[in-house]
Amino acid sequence: MVVHTAIARSQLNPTIDETFSALSDPTRRAVIDLLRQNPCRAGEMADALAMTPPALSRHLRILRGSGLITDDELEGDARVRLYRLQPEAFAPLQSWVSELEAFWGDQLQSFKRHAESRASRAKAQQKLKRKK
């Protein structure tokens, strides 16, 4: 039997919602993958993703707003910004995923015990039938 619990929208973590929203676009996930390798300038990312700078700029704005990335001015040139990941911004998401993994691990262990118990009982019943 599966039990569903209704959770009020106010109880959900808005940070996780914002993170999922920011990561819902494949281009933004590609930006995250690029920045996992090393910090980059917007122009370098636009070239790597075969995008125009204005198109990439919209994605960078969303990722900055979610706190997943940050940008810093390069020393000596205020026009150039270097983008980098904010690893701590992924912590709430990682925690949530870990909780899900633990939940499903527990559920699967419970199902395994149940299935093994039923199989043992079925074998025992078959042995009794053969003896009769």
C-alpha angles and dihedrals in degrees: 000000000000119000119202119201119204112226120199112241089238091062094059118097107255090202091062091047090051091047092051090047092051092047094046092089118078092218092056090048088052089052089052090050091051092048091048087067096049142316114288142190117245091247092054091051093047090053093046091050095040091237135133115253093243091053091049091046091065091054093047090052091055093047091048091048091053090051093239093119137024134199129218131191114246114241111265096011118070091181094066120072127194115212123210139170122262100218093188089062089066093055097090090050092048090049092050092049090049090053090051092049091050091048094050092042089055092045092050092048090051091049091048092052090048093049093046091048092052091047091051092050092048091052091048091051091050091052091051092050091051092051092055 
